[in-house]
Each structure stands twice: as structure tokens, then as C-alpha cells.
Amino acid sequence: MDFRNFLTVTRFTIQDELHNRSFYVFTAVAILFVLLLRGCFGSNMNVNGQALNSTTIGYYTSIVAFNIIAAAGALIGVLLAMRLIRRDRDDGMAATVLAKPVKRIDYMAGKVAGVWILSYIFTLILHITVYIIMLVHTGGRIPFFFPASLITSMNVLFAVIMVMFFATMLPDVMAALVTIGIAAISLGTDSIAALSKNISIESSSNSIWHYISIAWPKLAALQFYSTTLIKETAFQSSNVIHPVFNVLIYCIIGGALLFWKFSREELQ
């Protein structure tokens, strides 16, 4: 793999996507929605007879916003990546680039990296906006907010790789729906697993649910782990593999399958 070619393709991918004004519009609209949360950071309320100050309310509002933004970042990755391969193939861009001394692995890795970086930049901008609102209105600080944000970028990478892989076999919209479906099932299985643990429900080790829960990509569990970092609490999970390594393994497998499928395609 030629690292210089990889960086060149990554840079051109980012520049190509930034030429689309809709990205700027969507980012601006998302920031405006985040700014609407300002009212939640300057209020006091009573919950179950207990008074909560603005710092506490802002703290939990930040956590909720953090998770919503992380999910939105993965969705942006899906939307940016779903048409990437087909568009480059149809307009001849892929054939033009690969006619030069650029290997297919450099090209595909650069495309994945470019969309991943751009999607996570979108996520990070919104996370920074939430943190600034928290800091300005309450003075409260969350030490592990940005390390937790960086961890959620793995979900963005997974979404980009998977939708690009499925797009080599399925129509773009179907590839996006399949990827979103994987994330939705992950949310269901990981949420049920966490709920079962909290209320001390033992699931049968021989059930189909048990094996699906173990093998399925732990996208939601990864966000749960990020949330525990923000809260500075211990992450409790019955999973055999930590969600960080689980998602990393799926990214590696998905990336290998993507390159294998792309290397077999004929470009005109």
C-alpha cells in the first residue's frame, strides 16, 4: 500500500464531498437544532421531590445530545457513502484514477477514510457545540466527553464500510437500509441485554437470542460504553468481547470484503 497515494485519494474525496453545498446546509441546520438546547441548560426543576440545579440538568442533557449526535454522524456516513462507488464508476472517476499508478487498495482505503473523516468532523462539530453550551451556561466540565466522542467514530467507520460494501451488490437505497437495519437490530439486542442485566433476568445460554446477542455488531453497546466514560462509571457487560474490539473486528472484516469485491469489478 502506497501511503502517499492513500492520502491523495483521501484528500480528493473530502474535497469532492465538500463541493456539495448540501453538506454545509445540513451542518448549519444541525448546529441550529443543537443551539435550541440552550434553554435546558439554564433551568431548575424538581424531580420526585428532589431539586435539580442547572448544572445537573445540563449534564444529563449533554449526555442525551451526545448520543443523538453520535447516531446522526453514523447516518451522515451512510448518506455520503451510499452512492460513492457507483457515482465514481459511472462518471469514470474510478477508471481515471486507477489508470495512474494507484492500486485499488489505495483508492478504496482513501475513499473510506475520506468519507469517515468528513462524517466524524460533522459529529465532532456538533459535540463541540454541545460542550460549549454546557460550559458557558453552567460552567460544568466533562473530562472524558471528547475521548468518548472519538470512540463513537468507530460506529461511523463501520457504517461507511458496510454501506459501501453492500452498495457493490445492491441498489444504493437498499444498501443504506440494510446498514441502518443492522444498527437498529444492534440497538434492540444491546438494549435488551442491558435491561436484562439491570433487572437480573437470566437468559438461556442455548437460545437463539443468546447467540445473536454475542455475534451481532455491538454498535449500541459501543455508545453505551462511551456514555459510561462521560459519567465516569464502570462499564458492565456480559459480552465475550468488549464492544470496542467487536466493532473493530467487524470494520476489518467489512473492509477486507469491500476490497475483495471491488478488486473483482471491471471498471470502464
C-alpha beads as a LAMMPS data file, in Angstrom:
LAMMPS data file: protein, C-alpha beads

268 atoms
267 bonds

1 atom types
1 bond types

-500.0 500.0 xlo xhi
-500.0 500.0 ylo yhi
-500.0 500.0 zlo zhi

Masses

1 110.0

Atoms # bond

1 1 1 0.000 0.000 0.000
2 1 1 1.360 3.412 -1.015
3 1 1 0.667 5.797 1.868
4 1 1 1.121 8.871 -0.334
5 1 1 -1.493 7.674 -2.829
6 1 1 -3.799 6.829 0.047
7 1 1 -3.527 10.365 1.451
8 1 1 -4.059 11.876 -2.010
9 1 1 -7.264 9.900 -2.602
10 1 1 -8.447 10.750 0.921
11 1 1 -7.878 14.459 0.337
12 1 1 -9.643 14.457 -3.041
13 1 1 -12.576 12.522 -1.577
14 1 1 -13.038 15.110 1.171
15 1 1 -12.712 17.988 -1.304
16 1 1 -15.188 16.356 -3.684
17 1 1 -17.785 15.926 -0.942
18 1 1 -17.243 19.480 0.308
19 1 1 -18.151 20.802 -3.144
20 1 1 -21.696 19.709 -2.345
21 1 1 -23.407 22.656 -0.657
22 1 1 -25.991 20.404 0.956
23 1 1 -23.321 19.249 3.436
24 1 1 -22.842 22.808 4.687
25 1 1 -26.583 23.407 4.823
26 1 1 -27.220 20.205 6.765
27 1 1 -24.392 21.006 9.197
28 1 1 -25.711 24.539 9.759
29 1 1 -29.249 23.254 10.368
30 1 1 -27.941 20.623 12.791
31 1 1 -25.995 23.279 14.734
32 1 1 -29.143 25.417 14.956
33 1 1 -31.080 22.472 16.397
34 1 1 -28.320 21.896 18.950
35 1 1 -28.401 25.577 19.907
36 1 1 -32.094 25.174 20.718
37 1 1 -30.987 23.085 23.692
38 1 1 -29.661 26.205 25.410
39 1 1 -32.902 26.576 27.333
40 1 1 -32.319 23.223 29.031
41 1 1 -29.006 24.415 30.493
42 1 1 -30.325 27.394 32.403
43 1 1 -33.319 25.993 34.238
44 1 1 -34.005 24.342 37.582
45 1 1 -36.659 21.730 38.247
46 1 1 -37.885 19.224 40.795
47 1 1 -37.896 15.504 40.025
48 1 1 -39.589 13.202 42.550
49 1 1 -39.382 15.959 45.121
50 1 1 -35.653 16.469 44.598
51 1 1 -34.365 19.818 43.345
52 1 1 -32.058 19.659 40.337
53 1 1 -29.863 22.636 39.517
54 1 1 -28.958 23.830 36.039
55 1 1 -25.582 22.065 36.082
56 1 1 -27.165 18.678 36.740
57 1 1 -29.856 19.236 34.113
58 1 1 -27.271 20.439 31.624
59 1 1 -25.090 17.416 32.373
60 1 1 -27.806 14.905 31.513
61 1 1 -28.980 16.980 28.553
62 1 1 -25.417 16.857 27.222
63 1 1 -25.366 13.065 27.511
64 1 1 -28.649 12.715 25.618
65 1 1 -27.476 15.135 22.924
66 1 1 -24.136 13.325 22.757
67 1 1 -25.781 10.000 21.860
68 1 1 -28.231 11.501 19.369
69 1 1 -25.397 13.327 17.605
70 1 1 -23.246 10.182 17.513
71 1 1 -26.089 8.296 15.824
72 1 1 -26.620 11.194 13.405
73 1 1 -22.930 11.103 12.498
74 1 1 -23.203 7.441 11.517
75 1 1 -26.294 8.275 9.449
76 1 1 -24.378 11.040 7.654
77 1 1 -21.673 8.481 6.883
78 1 1 -24.300 6.212 5.337
79 1 1 -25.742 9.023 3.210
80 1 1 -22.326 10.171 1.971
81 1 1 -21.032 6.679 1.215
82 1 1 -24.100 5.019 -0.307
83 1 1 -23.604 6.475 -3.808
84 1 1 -19.842 6.904 -3.745
85 1 1 -18.729 3.770 -5.591
86 1 1 -21.494 3.830 -8.193
87 1 1 -21.015 7.550 -8.850
88 1 1 -17.246 7.230 -9.326
89 1 1 -17.753 4.236 -11.594
90 1 1 -20.477 5.834 -13.703
91 1 1 -18.704 9.154 -14.274
92 1 1 -15.381 7.435 -14.993
93 1 1 -13.565 8.852 -11.981
94 1 1 -12.557 5.427 -10.660
95 1 1 -11.187 4.303 -14.029
96 1 1 -9.297 7.589 -14.453
97 1 1 -7.641 7.381 -11.043
98 1 1 -6.793 3.702 -11.348
99 1 1 -5.278 4.270 -14.799
100 1 1 -2.495 6.037 -12.901
101 1 1 -0.019 4.189 -10.637
102 1 1 -2.638 3.891 -7.915
103 1 1 -3.515 0.468 -6.520
104 1 1 -7.107 -0.443 -5.885
105 1 1 -6.441 -0.873 -2.185
106 1 1 -5.043 2.690 -2.018
107 1 1 -8.073 4.002 -3.879
108 1 1 -10.671 2.187 -1.775
109 1 1 -8.920 2.869 1.536
110 1 1 -8.703 6.564 0.626
111 1 1 -12.397 6.686 -0.253
112 1 1 -13.398 5.055 3.033
113 1 1 -11.070 7.292 5.042
114 1 1 -12.281 10.455 3.313
115 1 1 -15.963 9.808 3.998
116 1 1 -15.194 8.616 7.540
117 1 1 -13.173 11.721 8.395
118 1 1 -15.766 14.071 6.927
119 1 1 -18.644 12.317 8.727
120 1 1 -16.817 12.383 12.037
121 1 1 -15.914 16.060 11.575
122 1 1 -19.667 16.696 11.331
123 1 1 -20.162 14.717 14.550
124 1 1 -17.301 16.459 16.324
125 1 1 -18.540 19.943 15.400
126 1 1 -21.907 19.186 16.990
127 1 1 -20.278 17.592 20.054
128 1 1 -18.104 20.697 20.474
129 1 1 -21.227 22.869 20.187
130 1 1 -22.942 20.909 22.975
131 1 1 -19.862 21.095 25.172
132 1 1 -19.512 24.862 24.679
133 1 1 -23.185 25.390 25.569
134 1 1 -22.667 23.290 28.699
135 1 1 -19.537 25.226 29.633
136 1 1 -20.979 28.695 29.003
137 1 1 -24.356 28.200 30.690
138 1 1 -23.365 26.046 33.671
139 1 1 -19.588 26.231 33.966
140 1 1 -19.595 22.435 34.241
141 1 1 -16.888 20.357 32.579
142 1 1 -16.987 16.738 31.392
143 1 1 -13.382 15.447 31.283
144 1 1 -13.987 12.414 29.062
145 1 1 -16.512 13.997 26.692
146 1 1 -14.178 14.181 23.703
147 1 1 -12.421 10.803 24.221
148 1 1 -15.927 9.308 24.304
149 1 1 -16.739 11.179 21.092
150 1 1 -13.640 9.729 19.434
151 1 1 -14.725 6.214 20.376
152 1 1 -18.098 6.701 18.669
153 1 1 -16.228 7.441 15.436
154 1 1 -15.773 3.664 15.171
155 1 1 -19.523 3.356 14.592
156 1 1 -19.203 5.937 11.822
157 1 1 -16.396 3.902 10.251
158 1 1 -18.487 0.723 10.483
159 1 1 -21.445 2.455 8.797
160 1 1 -19.265 3.789 5.959
161 1 1 -17.602 0.441 5.271
162 1 1 -20.813 -1.574 5.420
163 1 1 -22.875 0.676 3.164
164 1 1 -20.046 0.807 0.600
165 1 1 -19.751 -2.982 0.669
166 1 1 -23.489 -3.553 0.268
167 1 1 -23.582 -0.901 -2.487
168 1 1 -21.360 -3.147 -4.618
169 1 1 -24.165 -5.731 -4.657
170 1 1 -27.404 -3.838 -4.000
171 1 1 -29.033 -0.596 -5.144
172 1 1 -27.833 2.402 -3.154
173 1 1 -31.024 2.857 -1.146
174 1 1 -31.177 -0.845 -0.275
175 1 1 -27.528 -0.767 0.833
176 1 1 -28.344 2.140 3.148
177 1 1 -31.448 0.420 4.530
178 1 1 -29.562 -2.807 5.230
179 1 1 -26.858 -0.902 7.102
180 1 1 -29.444 1.056 9.095
181 1 1 -31.232 -2.231 9.807
182 1 1 -28.037 -3.719 11.257
183 1 1 -27.728 -0.688 13.551
184 1 1 -31.399 -0.945 14.563
185 1 1 -31.052 -4.631 15.476
186 1 1 -27.912 -3.784 17.435
187 1 1 -29.844 -1.158 19.378
188 1 1 -32.553 -3.706 20.159
189 1 1 -30.265 -6.568 21.189
190 1 1 -27.872 -4.429 23.231
191 1 1 -30.702 -2.554 24.946
192 1 1 -32.458 -5.790 25.885
193 1 1 -29.184 -7.234 27.160
194 1 1 -28.554 -4.150 29.311
195 1 1 -32.131 -4.151 30.617
196 1 1 -31.983 -7.872 31.399
197 1 1 -28.792 -7.328 33.375
198 1 1 -30.266 -4.419 35.339
199 1 1 -33.350 -6.384 36.396
200 1 1 -31.414 -9.618 36.936
201 1 1 -33.029 -11.687 34.202
202 1 1 -31.060 -14.762 33.217
203 1 1 -31.250 -15.645 29.518
204 1 1 -30.773 -19.196 28.331
205 1 1 -27.266 -19.817 27.009
206 1 1 -28.750 -22.164 24.387
207 1 1 -31.301 -19.713 22.984
208 1 1 -31.022 -18.215 19.519
209 1 1 -31.243 -14.768 21.129
210 1 1 -28.124 -15.554 23.172
211 1 1 -26.024 -16.389 20.108
212 1 1 -27.360 -13.436 18.117
213 1 1 -26.564 -11.142 21.037
214 1 1 -22.974 -12.406 21.146
215 1 1 -22.281 -12.346 17.406
216 1 1 -24.100 -9.190 16.297
217 1 1 -22.116 -5.935 15.844
218 1 1 -22.132 -4.078 19.171
219 1 1 -22.868 -0.609 17.807
220 1 1 -25.284 0.356 20.570
221 1 1 -23.059 -1.217 23.234
222 1 1 -20.205 0.947 21.966
223 1 1 -22.311 4.059 22.584
224 1 1 -23.296 2.712 25.998
225 1 1 -19.586 2.355 26.747
226 1 1 -18.939 5.926 25.601
227 1 1 -21.707 7.114 27.910
228 1 1 -20.090 5.369 30.891
229 1 1 -16.860 7.219 30.073
230 1 1 -18.713 10.526 30.235
231 1 1 -20.376 9.533 33.507
232 1 1 -17.054 8.117 34.784
233 1 1 -18.772 4.905 35.831
234 1 1 -17.792 1.299 35.293
235 1 1 -18.957 -0.350 32.070
236 1 1 -20.720 -3.615 32.842
237 1 1 -21.325 -6.077 30.058
238 1 1 -21.757 -9.810 29.704
239 1 1 -20.345 -9.760 26.174
240 1 1 -17.427 -12.073 25.487
241 1 1 -15.658 -9.341 23.504
242 1 1 -15.554 -5.684 24.514
243 1 1 -17.695 -3.578 22.117
244 1 1 -14.643 -1.559 21.001
245 1 1 -12.920 -4.719 19.773
246 1 1 -16.179 -6.157 18.453
247 1 1 -16.811 -3.154 16.182
248 1 1 -13.114 -3.005 15.220
249 1 1 -13.180 -6.649 14.125
250 1 1 -16.297 -6.047 12.028
251 1 1 -14.656 -2.998 10.440
252 1 1 -11.615 -5.071 9.494
253 1 1 -13.746 -7.908 8.098
254 1 1 -16.031 -5.490 6.267
255 1 1 -13.052 -3.602 4.843
256 1 1 -11.489 -6.836 3.590
257 1 1 -14.753 -7.905 1.946
258 1 1 -15.170 -4.447 0.394
259 1 1 -11.695 -4.533 -1.135
260 1 1 -12.177 -8.130 -2.320
261 1 1 -15.468 -7.238 -4.026
262 1 1 -14.108 -4.031 -5.546
263 1 1 -10.961 -5.757 -6.806
264 1 1 -13.122 -8.150 -8.851
265 1 1 -15.137 -5.414 -10.560
266 1 1 -14.432 -4.279 -14.085
267 1 1 -14.173 -0.526 -14.457
268 1 1 -14.818 1.167 -17.785

Bonds

1 1 1 2
2 1 2 3
3 1 3 4
4 1 4 5
5 1 5 6
6 1 6 7
7 1 7 8
8 1 8 9
9 1 9 10
10 1 10 11
11 1 11 12
12 1 12 13
13 1 13 14
14 1 14 15
15 1 15 16
16 1 16 17
17 1 17 18
18 1 18 19
19 1 19 20
20 1 20 21
21 1 21 22
22 1 22 23
23 1 23 24
24 1 24 25
25 1 25 26
26 1 26 27
27 1 27 28
28 1 28 29
29 1 29 30
30 1 30 31
31 1 31 32
32 1 32 33
33 1 33 34
34 1 34 35
35 1 35 36
36 1 36 37
37 1 37 38
38 1 38 39
39 1 39 40
40 1 40 41
41 1 41 42
42 1 42 43
43 1 43 44
44 1 44 45
45 1 45 46
46 1 46 47
47 1 47 48
48 1 48 49
49 1 49 50
50 1 50 51
51 1 51 52
52 1 52 53
53 1 53 54
54 1 54 55
55 1 55 56
56 1 56 57
57 1 57 58
58 1 58 59
59 1 59 60
60 1 60 61
61 1 61 62
62 1 62 63
63 1 63 64
64 1 64 65
65 1 65 66
66 1 66 67
67 1 67 68
68 1 68 69
69 1 69 70
70 1 70 71
71 1 71 72
72 1 72 73
73 1 73 74
74 1 74 75
75 1 75 76
76 1 76 77
77 1 77 78
78 1 78 79
79 1 79 80
80 1 80 81
81 1 81 82
82 1 82 83
83 1 83 84
84 1 84 85
85 1 85 86
86 1 86 87
87 1 87 88
88 1 88 89
89 1 89 90
90 1 90 91
91 1 91 92
92 1 92 93
93 1 93 94
94 1 94 95
95 1 95 96
96 1 96 97
97 1 97 98
98 1 98 99
99 1 99 100
100 1 100 101
101 1 101 102
102 1 102 103
103 1 103 104
104 1 104 105
105 1 105 106
106 1 106 107
107 1 107 108
108 1 108 109
109 1 109 110
110 1 110 111
111 1 111 112
112 1 112 113
113 1 113 114
114 1 114 115
115 1 115 116
116 1 116 117
117 1 117 118
118 1 118 119
119 1 119 120
120 1 120 121
121 1 121 122
122 1 122 123
123 1 123 124
124 1 124 125
125 1 125 126
126 1 126 127
127 1 127 128
128 1 128 129
129 1 129 130
130 1 130 131
131 1 131 132
132 1 132 133
133 1 133 134
134 1 134 135
135 1 135 136
136 1 136 137
137 1 137 138
138 1 138 139
139 1 139 140
140 1 140 141
141 1 141 142
142 1 142 143
143 1 143 144
144 1 144 145
145 1 145 146
146 1 146 147
147 1 147 148
148 1 148 149
149 1 149 150
150 1 150 151
151 1 151 152
152 1 152 153
153 1 153 154
154 1 154 155
155 1 155 156
156 1 156 157
157 1 157 158
158 1 158 159
159 1 159 160
160 1 160 161
161 1 161 162
162 1 162 163
163 1 163 164
164 1 164 165
165 1 165 166
166 1 166 167
167 1 167 168
168 1 168 169
169 1 169 170
170 1 170 171
171 1 171 172
172 1 172 173
173 1 173 174
174 1 174 175
175 1 175 176
176 1 176 177
177 1 177 178
178 1 178 179
179 1 179 180
180 1 180 181
181 1 181 182
182 1 182 183
183 1 183 184
184 1 184 185
185 1 185 186
186 1 186 187
187 1 187 188
188 1 188 189
189 1 189 190
190 1 190 191
191 1 191 192
192 1 192 193
193 1 193 194
194 1 194 195
195 1 195 196
196 1 196 197
197 1 197 198
198 1 198 199
199 1 199 200
200 1 200 201
201 1 201 202
202 1 202 203
203 1 203 204
204 1 204 205
205 1 205 206
206 1 206 207
207 1 207 208
208 1 208 209
209 1 209 210
210 1 210 211
211 1 211 212
212 1 212 213
213 1 213 214
214 1 214 215
215 1 215 216
216 1 216 217
217 1 217 218
218 1 218 219
219 1 219 220
220 1 220 221
221 1 221 222
222 1 222 223
223 1 223 224
224 1 224 225
225 1 225 226
226 1 226 227
227 1 227 228
228 1 228 229
229 1 229 230
230 1 230 231
231 1 231 232
232 1 232 233
233 1 233 234
234 1 234 235
235 1 235 236
236 1 236 237
237 1 237 238
238 1 238 239
239 1 239 240
240 1 240 241
241 1 241 242
242 1 242 243
243 1 243 244
244 1 244 245
245 1 245 246
246 1 246 247
247 1 247 248
248 1 248 249
249 1 249 250
250 1 250 251
251 1 251 252
252 1 252 253
253 1 253 254
254 1 254 255
255 1 255 256
256 1 256 257
257 1 257 258
258 1 258 259
259 1 259 260
260 1 260 261
261 1 261 262
262 1 262 263
263 1 263 264
264 1 264 265
265 1 265 266
266 1 266 267
267 1 267 268
